[in-house]
Amino acid sequence: MYDNKSRTSTPDTLPEVITRYLTAHRAHDTATAITAFTREATVVDDGNTYEGIEAIGKWLHRSATEFTYTIHLTSAQQTDATRYIATHHLEGNFPGGTIDLRYQFTLRDGLIERLVIDP
C-alpha cells in the first residue's frame, strides 16, 4: 500500500517505461519514445496539448529536430503510486539557452498516460 508521501528517487529507480522514454527522447529516437505512451495519452508542453499517439508522435519528431540541446536529469521524485517528476537541465540553441524543466508523468497499466512538461 502506498502512503501518499513524496519520495525522492534516483534515475535507476524510475519505472522502466519512464527510463525508456527519457533515454529515447535524449537520443532523438522517436520510434522508441512513442512506445512508452498509451494510445490515448496526453502531452502538455510549451502551452500546447497533444492528444493521442499520432499527435504525440508528431510532437516528438518536432521536438527532436527543432533545436539542438543537451539534457541532464538532475532529480527524480515519486509523488504517489502512479505519478513521478523528473527534473532536467537543458542547454542549447533554443531561446534563453538554458532551462530547468519538470517532466511530470502519470502512468496507467505500465505506460505513460499523461506527461506535462513545464519550468
N, C-alpha and C positions, 0 to 999 in steps of 0.2 A: 504494500500500500504506500502511496506517495504522500508525504506530509505537507505539501504545498509551500515549502520553503525553497527559495532560490538556492542553487548550488553552483559554485564555481567549477567549471570543467576545464580540462585541458584538451587540446585538439585530438589527442589519441583516445579520449573518452566520449567524443561526439558520436552519435549514431552513424553507422556505415553510410546511410543514404545522404546525410549532410556532408560527410567527408568526400563521398563520391562526387557530389555536386560541386563542392568547393575546389577539389583537385581538377575536375574537368573545366570549370569556369576559369581557373587560373591558367590552364593550358590552352584556353580558347577551343576546347573540344565540345562543340555544341551537341554533337550526336550522343555523347555520353552524358552530358549535363542534363539533357531533356529526359533521360530515363529515370531521373530521380523524382520526377513530378507525377502526381495523379493526373488522369486525363482531364479533370475539371479544375485543376489547380488555378490559383490566382497569384500573380506577382504584382507588387506595387513598388515602383522605382521612379525616382525623379518626378513625382507628381502624376505619373501615368499608371493606369491599371491595365494589366494584360490577363485576360481570362481564357482558359483552355490551352491545351497543349500546342495548338498551331500558333496562337498569338505569342505564347511563351517562347516557342522555337524561333520566331522572327525577332523577338526582343533579345534572346541570347546571341543570335547571329549579329545583330546590330551592335550590341554592347561589346562583342569580341573584336569588331572591326573599326568602330568609330574612333577610338583613342588608343594610344599606346601607353601602358602603365604597368607598374609593379604593384603587387598586392601582398600584404603580410598580415597573417592572423595574429592579433595582439591579445585577445582574450576570448573565452567561451564560457557560457553560463546556461544551465538548465533552469528554467523558471517555473515549470510544472511538468506533469507527466508527459506532455506532448509538445512542449514549447522550449526552444533553445534560442540563444542570442550569440552570434559570433561577430566580434568586432574586428574590423580590418583597417589597416592603414594603407592608403593608396597614394602613389606618387606617379605623375605622368604629364602628358601634354594636354590635359583637359583644363577648362577654365579654373584658375586658382592653383593648379599644380599639385596640391596635396589635400587630402581629406581623410577623416576617420569615419567609417560607415558601420552602422549596426545592421547586420543581416538577421532578421527575426523570423525564425522558422516555426511553422506549425505542421506537425506530422499526423498522418492518418494511414493506417494499415501499412506502415513501413515505408511510406513515400511522403514527399513534401506536398502538403495540401495548400499552404499559403506561405509566401515569402514577402516580407516587407523590408525594403532597404531604405534607410534614412540616416542622416548625420546624427 
